[in-house]
Amino acid sequence: TMMAEVIHELGGTLLEFIGDAIMSIYGAPVKNKEHPTAGVKSALRMLASLKVMNQWFKDHDLPEISIRCGVHTGKVLVGNMGFQSRMKYGVVGEESNIPGRLEELNKTYSTEMLISHATYSRIQPKLFIIRPIDYVNLFEVPAAPVELVYQVVDRNLKGDLRGPKKRLAMTEYADRK
């Protein structure tokens, strides 16, 4: 419920729960020129909300959980799909799979949130601490070009990022920009 509230507060549409994942979109059905920024803010708020949830879990002797987020801005077909007896509002298209790939890449880079270059080029960068991570192929087409992916951290984050040295490195990187 908490994660769904975050999505709705920032103008997102929760499409579905896929196992333990949440798929949401921004900019449809209601247009929003700032949908890439809204998507990134939403993911960061979900990560912050998880810290609150994990504190409650810890206080009640329950196991903590973790999440990873992937945000991509691209072209998809969005709308009601299906047939008369089974209809669903959703998205299709190769670019609809990219957030999932970014989410999985977080395991490789020990990050919590990655965004594609397409998203990076359309957000308000001063709102976040952003650092380039690596060049990767996000598309399933073999000849597709590689593109840079970025780690995003909330500029207003309190506390450390897995240690004070990492927090200092991220802050120094952001200050150079």
C-alpha positions in Angstrom: 0.0 0.0 0.0 2.8 2.4 0.9 4.5 2.0 -2.5 1.3 2.4 -4.4 0.6 5.6 -2.5 4.0 7.0 -3.6 3.3 6.1 -7.2 -0.1 7.9 -7.1 1.2 10.9 -5.2 3.6 11.6 -8.1 1.0 11.2 -10.8 2.0 7.6 -11.8 -0.3 4.8 -12.8 0.3 1.5 -11.1 0.0 -1.1 -13.9 0.5 -4.4 -12.1 2.3 -6.4 -9.5 4.6 -8.9 -11.1 5.8 -11.3 -8.4 7.5 -9.0 -6.0 7.9 -6.2 -8.5 5.7 -3.2 -9.2 5.3 -1.9 -12.8 4.2 1.7 -13.0 4.2 4.4 -15.7 4.2 8.2 -15.7 2.8 10.4 -18.4 -0.2 8.2 -19.3 -3.2 8.2 -19.3 -2.7 11.8 -18.1 0.1 13.6 -20.0 2.9 15.0 -17.9 5.9 16.7 -19.5 7.9 16.0 -16.4 7.2 12.3 -16.3 10.8 11.2 -16.3 11.5 13.3 -13.2 8.3 12.1 -11.6 9.4 8.5 -12.2 12.8 9.0 -10.6 11.3 10.9 -7.6 8.8 8.1 -7.1 11.6 5.4 -7.1 13.6 7.4 -4.6 10.6 7.9 -2.4 9.9 4.2 -2.5 13.5 3.5 -1.4 13.0 6.1 1.5 9.7 4.5 2.4 11.4 1.1 2.6 13.7 2.4 5.3 10.7 3.3 7.4 9.1 -0.1 6.8 12.4 -1.9 7.6 12.7 0.0 10.9 9.2 -1.2 11.8 10.1 -4.8 10.7 13.2 -4.6 12.9 11.3 -3.3 15.9 8.9 -6.3 15.5 11.6 -8.9 15.0 10.7 -9.4 11.4 13.2 -9.8 8.5 14.1 -6.6 6.6 13.5 -6.5 2.9 15.3 -4.7 0.0 14.2 -3.4 -3.3 15.9 -2.3 -6.5 14.5 0.2 -9.0 15.0 0.7 -12.7 13.6 3.8 -14.6 13.6 4.2 -18.4 11.9 6.7 -20.6 11.0 5.4 -24.0 8.3 4.6 -26.6 5.7 2.0 -25.8 2.1 1.3 -26.8 -0.1 2.1 -23.9 -3.8 1.6 -23.4 -6.5 -1.0 -22.9 -5.4 -4.3 -24.4 -7.0 -7.7 -24.8 -10.5 -8.7 -25.9 -14.0 -8.4 -24.7 -13.9 -11.0 -21.9 -10.4 -10.1 -20.7 -9.2 -6.5 -20.9 -6.3 -4.8 -19.2 -4.7 -1.4 -19.2 -1.0 -1.9 -19.9 2.1 -1.3 -22.0 3.7 -3.3 -24.7 6.9 -2.8 -26.7 10.6 -3.6 -26.4 11.2 -0.5 -24.3 8.7 -1.7 -21.7 11.2 -4.3 -20.7 14.1 -2.0 -20.1 13.2 -0.9 -16.5 13.3 -4.6 -15.5 16.7 -5.0 -17.1 17.9 -1.9 -15.2 16.4 -3.3 -12.0 18.4 -6.6 -12.5 21.6 -4.7 -13.3 21.5 -3.2 -9.8 22.6 -6.6 -8.5 25.7 -6.4 -10.7 26.7 -2.9 -9.6 25.6 -3.1 -5.9 23.2 -0.2 -6.4 19.6 0.4 -5.5 18.5 2.5 -8.5 19.6 2.8 -12.1 18.3 4.9 -14.9 18.8 4.8 -18.6 20.5 7.6 -20.6 17.1 8.3 -22.1 15.8 9.1 -18.7 18.9 11.0 -17.6 18.7 13.3 -20.6 15.1 14.3 -19.7 15.2 14.8 -15.9 16.1 17.8 -13.8 19.6 16.8 -12.8 20.0 19.4 -10.1 17.4 17.6 -8.0 19.5 14.4 -7.7 22.9 13.1 -7.2 23.7 11.2 -10.4 26.8 9.3 -11.4 27.5 7.3 -14.5 28.0 3.6 -13.9 28.7 1.7 -17.1 27.9 1.3 -20.8 25.4 -1.6 -21.3 23.1 -2.9 -24.0 19.6 -2.5 -22.8 17.9 -3.7 -25.9 17.5 -7.3 -27.0 18.6 -6.6 -30.6 22.1 -7.9 -31.0 23.3 -4.9 -33.0 21.8 -2.3 -30.7 24.2 0.3 -29.4 25.3 0.4 -25.8 24.3 3.3 -23.7 25.4 4.7 -20.4 23.4 3.9 -17.3 23.4 6.0 -14.2 23.0 5.6 -10.4 20.6 8.1 -8.8 20.6 9.1 -5.1 18.3 11.5 -3.4 20.2 14.8 -2.9 18.3 15.3 0.4 19.2 11.8 1.7 20.1 11.7 5.4 22.6 9.2 6.7 25.1 7.2 4.7 25.1 5.2 1.5 26.6 2.0 2.7 29.3 3.9 4.6 30.6 7.5 4.9 33.2 7.1 2.2 30.7 6.2 -0.4 28.4 9.1 0.6 31.4 11.5 0.4 32.4 10.2 -3.0 28.8 10.6 -4.3 28.6 14.1 -2.9 32.0 15.1 -4.3 31.0 13.8 -7.7 27.7 15.8 -7.6 29.5 19.0 -6.6 31.8 18.8 -9.6 28.8 19.1 -12.0 
